[in-house]
Amino acid sequence: MAAVALLLGITRVASASTTSSNTGYVRLAHLSPNTPAVDVYLYSFGDPSAELVLHHVTYGTVSSYQVLAAGEYTVAMRAAGAAASTKPVLSASLTVAPGGAYTVAGLGPESG
């Protein structure tokens, strides 16, 4: 699948002062034109169970912010409908700081 060329951007976009001192916010987005739909998995480091799964995420989709415990996470994108055990077409890690708000997005054209 050519989606391997996708870039995964992690951007701290805001600071939410109303959140608990132990939580932050993460939203997931598919912003790669002409790239097929993906399933997006969010894992807490050291835990093989997905904390969040979004199925069949198509271009232009941006999820709502999800409240997460501050800590280390991995985001994995797989072809839509692929088994959760399938190797991701791309993955990245991020640190959620207390009060932080982040957008994790697949960016760029499929070919690039």
C-alpha positions in Angstrom: 0.0 0.0 0.0 1.4 3.4 -1.0 0.2 5.0 2.2 3.6 4.2 3.7 4.7 7.5 2.1 2.2 9.3 4.4 3.7 11.6 7.0 2.4 11.6 10.5 2.4 15.0 12.0 2.1 15.6 15.7 1.4 19.1 16.7 0.8 20.6 20.1 -2.1 23.0 19.3 -3.3 24.4 22.6 -3.2 24.3 26.3 -6.4 23.4 28.1 -6.3 25.0 31.5 -9.7 23.4 32.5 -8.5 19.8 32.3 -7.3 17.7 35.2 -3.6 17.9 36.0 -3.3 14.3 34.9 -5.0 14.5 31.5 -4.6 15.9 28.0 -6.5 15.9 24.8 -5.8 14.1 21.5 -7.7 14.2 18.2 -6.9 12.1 15.1 -7.1 13.2 11.5 -6.8 11.8 8.0 -5.5 14.7 5.8 -3.8 12.9 3.0 -5.7 13.4 -0.3 -6.1 10.4 -2.6 -5.0 8.0 0.2 -7.5 5.1 1.0 -9.4 4.9 4.2 -7.5 3.7 7.3 -8.2 2.3 10.7 -6.4 4.3 13.4 -5.3 2.8 16.7 -4.1 4.6 19.8 -2.1 2.6 22.3 -0.7 3.5 25.7 3.0 2.5 25.8 3.4 -0.9 27.2 -0.2 -1.9 26.7 -1.0 -4.1 23.7 -4.8 -3.3 24.0 -5.9 -0.3 21.9 -7.2 2.6 24.0 -9.0 4.1 21.0 -9.8 2.7 17.6 -11.4 4.6 14.7 -12.5 2.5 11.8 -12.7 3.5 8.1 -11.3 7.0 8.6 -11.5 8.7 5.2 -9.7 11.9 3.8 -10.9 15.0 5.6 -12.0 13.3 8.8 -11.0 14.9 12.1 -12.1 13.2 15.3 -13.3 15.1 18.3 -10.8 15.5 21.1 -10.4 12.5 23.4 -9.5 12.9 27.0 -6.4 10.8 27.8 -4.2 10.3 30.8 -0.9 12.1 30.5 1.8 9.8 29.2 3.4 8.1 26.2 1.3 6.8 23.3 1.7 5.1 20.0 -0.6 5.8 17.0 -0.8 3.2 14.3 -2.6 3.4 11.0 -3.7 0.3 9.1 -5.6 -0.2 5.9 -9.3 0.0 6.6 -10.6 -3.4 7.5 -7.2 -4.9 8.2 -6.8 -7.1 11.3 -5.5 -5.3 14.4 -2.6 -7.7 14.3 -1.5 -6.5 10.8 1.7 -4.4 10.6 0.7 -0.7 10.5 1.4 1.2 7.2 2.8 3.9 9.5 3.0 4.6 13.2 4.3 7.4 15.5 4.6 8.0 19.1 3.7 11.1 21.1 3.8 12.3 24.7 0.6 13.8 26.1 1.5 16.4 28.7 -1.0 17.4 31.4 -3.3 20.0 30.0 -1.9 19.6 26.4 -4.1 19.3 23.3 -2.7 17.6 20.3 -3.7 16.7 16.7 -2.2 13.6 15.2 -2.7 13.6 11.4 -1.7 11.6 8.4 -0.5 14.4 6.0 0.5 14.8 2.3 -0.5 13.0 -0.9 -0.4 9.2 -1.0 2.5 9.3 -3.5 4.6 11.7 -1.5 
